[in-house]
Amino acid sequence: MNIGVIFAGGVGKRMHSKDRPKQFLEVYGKPIIIHTLEVFQNCDEIDAIVIACVEQWIDYLNKLVEKYRITKVQKIVKGGETGQLSIYNGLLAAKEVAKDNEAIVLIHDGVRPLITTDLLEANIESVKEYGSAITTSKVTETIIVIDDANRITTVPDRKQSRIAKAPQSFRLNDVLNAHNQAIKEGRTSFIDSCTMMKHYGYDLYLVDGPSQNIKITTPEDFYLMRAMIETKENEQLYSPSEIKE
């Protein structure tokens, strides 16, 4: 069983949105999170979706799911105090959905809509073969590592570097075991599942994804997403040569 675990627990402080979390801002008449959920809905390999959402927006999200016919959504649960704990709540919901069946979970940001069904399928295949899939993008500029005094300590080889993105996918029991261990140790602020799983000794394998797989965090991201969607729409109407002209 393959389950999308969508994290929609943020409140969008960096977006400076006035009256709603960033995942509910509309782009071309549709909330960002619906753009994201539709990719999971349209992927034949995805059997179910669970969402961890800001508690006071759960009713609204339920209405959106019904309106846009996202029929694979099985549970919407409240988020936690941190991103890690929100994902944990989503994983517990996924465990309820899977029951006694083995499951693969694709952990994904609700505000990362510019993904493809091919990417989701590649994640699933990687987990089946290797036990994990961290969606990445290739580095196009030089990465540097610094110390506390802002001194550059390392310049990694660009060919050996990647940017970790999402989805980040695992066998459900593996990632739940890591979360339970972290909670047992009082750790609740791992930045993402990739960092947590590496900390607890799991082997991680990458799946290179599209460069446009951005997380909508700032107003600049919001406008970039709009431009990318508009470009895709134009490609349906015009040939590539006509767009260049």
C-alpha positions as CSV (number, residue, x, y, z in Angstrom):
1,M,0.0,0.0,0.0
2,N,1.3,3.4,-0.9
3,I,0.2,6.4,1.1
4,G,0.8,10.1,0.6
5,V,1.5,11.8,4.0
6,I,1.0,15.5,3.4
7,F,2.2,18.1,5.9
8,A,0.0,21.2,5.9
9,G,0.6,22.3,9.5
10,G,2.4,25.6,8.8
11,V,0.9,29.0,9.4
12,G,3.0,30.9,6.8
13,K,4.8,33.6,8.8
14,R,7.4,34.2,6.1
15,M,4.6,34.5,3.5
16,H,3.1,37.5,5.3
17,S,-0.4,36.4,4.3
18,K,-3.0,38.3,6.1
19,D,-5.9,36.0,6.8
20,R,-5.0,32.4,6.0
21,P,-2.0,29.9,6.1
22,K,0.1,29.8,2.9
23,Q,-1.3,26.4,1.8
24,F,-4.7,27.9,1.4
25,L,-3.6,30.9,-0.8
26,E,-5.1,30.6,-4.3
27,V,-3.1,30.3,-7.5
28,Y,-5.2,30.5,-10.6
29,G,-8.4,30.1,-8.6
30,K,-7.3,27.0,-6.7
31,P,-5.6,26.7,-3.3
32,I,-1.9,25.7,-3.3
33,I,-2.6,22.5,-1.3
34,I,-5.2,21.4,-3.9
35,H,-2.6,21.8,-6.6
36,T,-0.4,19.4,-4.5
37,L,-3.1,16.9,-3.6
38,E,-4.3,16.6,-7.3
39,V,-0.9,15.2,-8.3
40,F,-1.2,12.5,-5.6
41,Q,-4.9,11.9,-6.6
42,N,-3.9,11.4,-10.2
43,C,-1.1,9.0,-9.5
44,D,-2.2,5.5,-10.1
45,E,0.3,4.1,-7.6
46,I,-1.0,6.1,-4.7
47,D,-3.7,4.2,-2.8
48,A,-4.5,6.7,0.0
49,I,-3.7,10.2,1.3
50,V,-3.5,11.5,4.9
51,I,-3.0,15.1,5.8
52,A,-1.7,16.8,9.0
53,C,-3.3,20.2,9.1
54,V,-3.5,23.3,11.2
55,E,-6.2,22.4,13.6
56,Q,-8.5,25.4,13.1
57,W,-8.4,24.9,9.4
58,I,-9.4,21.2,9.3
59,D,-13.1,21.9,8.6
60,Y,-12.1,24.2,5.7
61,L,-9.7,21.6,4.2
62,N,-12.4,18.9,4.5
63,K,-14.7,21.2,2.4
64,L,-11.9,21.7,-0.2
65,V,-11.3,18.0,-0.5
66,E,-14.9,17.4,-1.1
67,K,-15.2,20.3,-3.6
68,Y,-12.3,19.2,-5.7
69,R,-13.1,15.5,-5.3
70,I,-9.8,14.4,-3.8
71,T,-11.3,11.0,-3.1
72,K,-8.0,9.3,-1.9
73,V,-7.9,11.4,1.3
74,Q,-8.7,9.0,4.1
75,K,-7.9,11.1,7.2
76,I,-7.2,14.7,8.1
77,V,-5.5,15.1,11.5
78,K,-4.3,18.0,13.4
79,G,-0.7,19.1,13.2
80,G,1.8,19.1,16.1
81,E,3.8,21.8,17.8
82,T,6.7,21.3,15.3
83,G,7.0,20.1,11.8
84,Q,8.4,16.8,13.0
85,L,5.5,16.2,15.3
86,S,3.0,17.1,12.6
87,I,4.6,14.5,10.3
88,Y,4.4,12.0,13.2
89,N,0.7,12.6,13.5
90,G,0.3,12.0,9.8
91,L,2.3,8.8,10.1
92,L,0.1,7.5,12.9
93,A,-2.9,8.2,10.7
94,A,-1.2,6.4,7.8
95,K,-0.7,3.4,10.2
96,E,-4.5,3.4,10.9
97,V,-5.2,3.4,7.2
98,A,-2.8,0.7,6.4
99,K,-3.9,-1.5,9.3
100,D,-1.8,-4.7,9.2
101,N,-0.7,-4.1,5.6
102,E,2.9,-3.2,4.7
103,A,3.0,0.3,3.5
104,I,5.2,2.8,1.8
105,V,4.8,6.5,2.8
106,L,5.6,9.5,0.7
107,I,6.1,12.4,3.1
108,H,5.4,15.7,1.3
109,D,4.9,19.4,1.9
110,G,1.4,20.7,1.1
111,V,3.1,23.8,-0.3
112,R,5.3,21.9,-2.7
113,P,2.9,21.6,-5.7
114,L,5.2,21.5,-8.7
115,I,5.7,17.8,-8.7
116,T,4.7,15.0,-11.1
117,T,3.2,11.6,-11.0
118,D,6.4,10.3,-12.5
119,L,8.3,11.6,-9.5
120,L,5.9,9.9,-7.1
121,E,6.3,6.6,-9.0
122,A,10.1,6.9,-8.9
123,N,10.0,7.4,-5.1
124,I,7.9,4.3,-4.7
125,E,10.2,2.2,-6.9
126,S,13.2,3.4,-4.9
127,V,11.7,2.4,-1.6
128,K,10.8,-1.0,-3.0
129,E,14.4,-1.5,-4.1
130,Y,16.5,0.3,-1.5
131,G,14.2,1.1,1.4
132,S,14.2,4.9,1.0
133,A,13.8,7.7,-1.6
134,I,14.9,11.3,-0.9
135,T,13.8,13.6,-3.7
136,T,16.7,15.9,-4.7
137,S,17.7,18.4,-7.2
138,K,21.2,18.9,-8.7
139,V,23.3,21.7,-7.4
140,T,23.9,24.4,-10.1
141,E,26.1,26.7,-7.9
142,T,29.0,26.1,-5.5
143,I,28.0,25.0,-2.0
144,I,30.2,26.1,1.0
145,V,30.2,24.9,4.6
146,I,31.1,27.5,7.3
147,D,31.8,27.4,11.0
148,D,30.4,29.6,13.8
149,A,32.8,32.4,12.9
150,N,31.5,32.5,9.3
151,R,34.8,31.0,8.1
152,I,34.5,28.6,5.1
153,T,35.6,25.2,6.2
154,T,34.6,23.0,3.3
155,V,33.8,23.4,-0.4
156,P,32.1,20.2,-1.4
157,D,32.4,18.9,-5.0
158,R,29.3,20.1,-6.8
159,K,29.0,16.8,-8.6
160,Q,28.7,15.1,-5.3
161,S,26.2,17.6,-3.9
162,R,22.4,17.7,-4.0
163,I,19.6,19.8,-2.5
164,A,17.2,17.6,-0.5
165,K,13.5,18.3,-1.3
166,A,10.3,16.2,-1.1
167,P,8.7,13.8,-1.2
168,Q,10.9,11.9,1.2
169,S,9.7,8.3,1.2
170,F,10.2,5.2,3.4
171,R,8.7,2.0,4.6
172,L,6.1,3.1,7.1
173,N,7.4,0.9,9.9
174,D,10.9,2.2,9.5
175,V,10.1,5.9,9.7
176,L,7.7,5.3,12.5
177,N,10.4,3.5,14.5
178,A,12.7,6.5,14.0
179,H,10.0,8.9,15.1
180,N,9.3,6.9,18.2
181,Q,13.0,6.7,19.0
182,A,13.3,10.5,18.6
183,I,10.3,11.2,20.9
184,K,11.7,8.7,23.4
185,E,14.9,10.8,23.5
186,G,13.1,14.1,23.7
187,R,14.0,15.2,20.2
188,T,11.1,17.0,18.5
189,S,12.8,19.4,16.0
190,F,14.5,17.4,13.3
191,I,14.3,19.7,10.2
192,D,13.0,16.9,8.0
193,S,12.6,13.1,7.7
194,C,15.9,12.8,5.7
195,T,17.9,14.3,8.6
196,M,16.1,12.1,11.2
197,M,16.6,8.9,9.3
198,K,20.2,9.6,8.6
199,H,20.7,10.4,12.3
200,Y,19.3,6.9,13.3
201,G,21.5,5.1,10.8
202,Y,19.2,4.4,7.9
203,D,20.7,4.2,4.4
204,L,19.3,6.9,2.2
205,Y,19.0,6.9,-1.6
206,L,18.2,9.8,-3.9
207,V,15.7,10.3,-6.7
208,D,16.6,13.4,-8.7
209,G,13.4,15.4,-9.3
210,P,12.5,18.4,-11.5
211,S,14.3,21.7,-10.7
212,Q,10.9,23.5,-10.4
213,N,10.0,21.4,-7.3
214,I,10.1,24.5,-5.1
215,K,8.5,24.9,-1.6
216,I,6.1,27.9,-1.5
217,T,7.4,29.7,1.5
218,T,7.9,33.4,0.6
219,P,6.0,35.9,-1.6
220,E,8.8,35.4,-4.2
221,D,8.0,31.6,-4.3
222,F,4.3,32.4,-4.8
223,Y,4.9,34.5,-7.8
224,L,7.4,32.0,-9.2
225,M,4.9,29.2,-8.9
226,R,2.3,31.3,-10.8
227,A,4.8,31.9,-13.6
228,M,5.6,28.2,-13.9
229,I,2.0,27.2,-14.1
230,E,1.4,29.9,-16.7
231,T,4.3,28.5,-18.7
232,K,2.9,25.0,-18.6
233,E,-0.5,26.4,-19.8
234,N,1.2,28.3,-22.6
235,E,3.0,25.1,-23.7
236,Q,-0.5,23.5,-24.3
237,L,-1.5,26.3,-26.6
238,Y,1.7,27.1,-28.4
239,S,4.7,25.2,-29.7
240,P,8.0,25.8,-27.9
241,S,9.3,27.9,-30.9
242,E,6.3,30.1,-30.7
243,I,6.8,30.7,-26.9
244,K,10.5,31.6,-27.5
245,E,9.4,34.2,-30.0
